[in-house]
């Protein structure tokens, strides 16, 4: 706070009570007493403020609408920054480098998804050697899944202390949306197509994970026009290190095709298939005939 007005008023009073009186016995004892009392009243709040100013702190710079003049704010992080509020605005008084390097990225935010509801816990993240904190959880409702294509949504956190969702675009080869400036990745949310029957799930890569629910185990593969041959015992399911045998055993419950008509249009169909058996009675070769460019779901 600026005390110039109070000091100026006191000077005027002193001149009225004492300085302007130059005749003998013109200064009354009460005037001198009033002058001393006025000085005491003027200094008391100033001295109390100096001896007992408020100290607060956090990981981001203070806002001018918070706190009173002469208050102190200590900003933590890789540096200790000491702020003092003067004339309604916070000023940087000193900085102490603690020699700590904070790597950009998520520190303690935890994400979960149930149906279409995503929950991100309270926690911390680092950007440009500063630790940011959100003290309460954040929740989002995902957009509906595309009928035929998968999507990757992304959770980010930024320098404004916000945790937010960026929607991806459903595609045959989905990619996350571009990362906004001054933000860090929290997690990916993989949103399978509604045709797959799989719910959204947390994913730290762009490779979809097959969702398993009871006996409903699905495998999605991409197929061209024409026949598709799978060596059941040895071929690996795309984007995995798992054979068809390891995942599905020696039984095929159902095969569903999805014909890619282009322009985002997918038409379901039931492909013809046959398979041969080894001498031990296990599946050897699965042959899909008259398939169309698109996807096949094996259940």
N, C-alpha and C positions, 0 to 999 in steps of 0.2 A: 504493500500500500504506500502511496505517496503522501507524506505528511506536510508538504509545503504550505498548504492552505492553513493548517492548524498553527504552524510556526509563524506564518505571516500575521494571522489574527492575534497571536500572543504579542508580537512586536507592537502591533497597533495599540493593544490594551496597555502595554507597558509605557508607551509614549503618552497615552491619555492620563494614566494614573500618576506617573512620576515625571517622565521626560519633558512634558509640556509645562510643568509647574516650576516657576523660577523666582517666586517671591517668598519671603521669610514665612515659615510656618504654614506654607500652602499645601504641603504633603501630609495628608491624614494617615495616622497609623493603620487605619482600616484599609486604606488603599494599598499600603505596602503588604499587609497581610493578604489581601485579595490577590495581589500579584504573585505572591509565593504559592498560594493555594491553586491558582490557575496553572502555574508551572507544574505543580505536583500532579494535578489532574491530567495535564497534557502528556507527561512522561509515563504515567502508570500503564496505560494500555500498550505503549510502545515497548517498555521494558518487559512487560508480561509476554508480549508476542515474541520478543527476542529470546526470552528464557524458556518458552514453552510452545514453539511452533510445531505444527503437525507434520509427522513423517509417514509417508506411505510408499508403496512400491509395487512393481509388476514387471512383466517381460516386454511390454510395449511402451512407447513414449506417452507421457501424461497428456490429457486433453485439457484445453484452457478453461472449459466450463466446470472443471472439477478442482476443488481446493481453494484456499485463500492465499492472499499475498503473504510472502515469506515462508509458506509451507515448503517442505522438501519432499522430493520423490526420488527413490532409488530404483533405477531400471536394471534388472538382472539379465544375464546371458553370458556370452563370451567376454563381455566387458561389463563393469559396473559403471553406470552413468548417473551422475548426481545432478538433479534438476532443482531449481529454486524458482518459485513463482514471484514475479515482480510486475507490478502495475497490470495485473490481470492476465499475464502471459508467462508460460513456463520458459525458462532459459537454461541451456546446458552449461553447468558450472564447471564440471570436471569429469574425466573419463579415466578408468583404471582398467588396463588390459590384463585379463586373467590368464592369457596364454592357452585358452581352450578353443579347439576347432570343432564346431558343430557341423556335422555333415548334413547337407540338404536331404530331407526325406521324413517319412513318418517315424515317430519315436514310440508312441504308446497307444495310438488309436486302434481299436479293434472293431471289425465289421462282421455283421451276420445278416442273413436274409431268410425270411420265412414267407413263402408264397410271393407276394409282390411288395412286402414291407422290408425295407433295408434299415438296419439300426447301426449307427456308428457311435461307439462309446466316447465318453469324455477322455481327453488325453492331450498329448503334446506332439509337435512336429517342428522341424528346423528348416529355416530358409535364410541364406546369407548370414550365417553365424548368429542367428537370433532364434531363440526358442519361443514358440507360440503355444498358447494353451486355450482349450475350450473346456469349461468346467462342467458342462452338461452334455448329455447325449444328443445326437441329431438323427432324425428319421426321415426317410423318403419313401414315396410310393412309386414303384416302377411303372412305366407305360406298358400297355398290353403287348404281349409277344406277337411277332409277325406270324402269319399263318404258315409260311413255308421256309423262312430264312432265320438264321440265328443273329444275335446282336450282342455287342459288348458295351455296356454302360460303365462309366468310370466315376469313382469318388476321388475328389481332390480337396486339399486344404490350402489356404492362401495367407498372404501377409496381413490381411484384414481380420484374421482370427476366425474365418468362416470355413465350414466344411460343406461342400456342395456336390451335386450330381451333374455329370455331363452325359447326355444320352448319345448312344452310338447309333449307327445306321444298319438295319438288317441287310444282310448280304450273304451270298454263297461263300464268301471268304471275309467274314466280318473283322473289322479293325476298330480299336478304340478311337474316340474323337480326339482332336488335337488338344494337347495340354495347354491350358491358359497360362499367360505370363504370371510370374511371381506366385507360383503354386507348386505343390508337390503331390505326387501320387499317393493315395491312401490304399485303394484296392480296385480291382476289376470286378464287375458283376456280369457273369455270362448268362444271357437270356436265350435259351433254346427256342426254336420255333414251336408254335402251339401244336403243329402236326406231330412233333416228336413225342409229345406227352410228358416231357421232362420239365421240372420247375427251375427257376433261376437259382444260381449258386455262386459262391465266392470263387474267384479264379485269379491266380497271379500270373497267368500267361494267356495267350490267345488260342491255346489248344483246348478244345472242349473236352470235358471229362464226362464219361457216360454215367448217368444217374441210375442208381439201382434202387428199386423199391419192391421189396418182396421178391416174387418170381418174375416181375416185369423188367427184364434186362434187355435193353435195346442197343443195337449197334447201327450207326449210320455210316454208309460208305457212298462215295461218289462213283457213278458209272457212266460210260459213254454209250452211244447207240450200239446195238448189236449184243452178242453173247458176252457174258461175264463168267469166268471160271475161277473158282476159289479152291485151293488145296487146303482142305479143312484142318488137317493135322499140323501143317507147317506154316501156312501163310499168316502174317501178322496183320491184325486189324490196323488200318491207317492211323498214324499219329500215336501209336501205342507200341509196347513191347509184348503184347499179349496175342496168342494165337486164337483163332475162332474156336478151336477145341477147348482151350483153357477157359474161355469165357462162357461158352454155350453148351459145353459137353457134346454128346453125340445125339442131340435131338434138335429139330427145327420146328418151332411152334407156328411161326408165321413169317412171311416175307411181304413187305409192302413197298411198292414203288411210288416215286413222285416224279412225274414228267415235267421238265423245265420247258415251258412254252415260250419263254422270253418275256421281257418287260415286267418281271416280278410275278408272272402267272405260273402256278404249279398245279398239275392235275394228278390226283392219286390214281393208281392202277395196281392190279395184282399180276405180277410177272409169272410166266411159266418157269418152273425149275425142276431139275432132276438131280439125283446124286447117286454115286456108286459107293459100295462098301468094301472095306478091306476083308481079308480072310477072317479076322477076329470079329467081324460084324460092326465095326466102327465106320463112321463116315470117312470117305477118302476124298472124293472130288465133288463139289457142288457146282452145278452148271445152271446159270440163269439165262434164259433164252428170250429173244424179242424184247429186250429192255430198251428204254429210251434214255437219252441224256438227262441226267438229274441225280437223284439220290435213291438209295435202297435202304430200307430199315429192316434189319433182321431181329426177330424177337425169339 
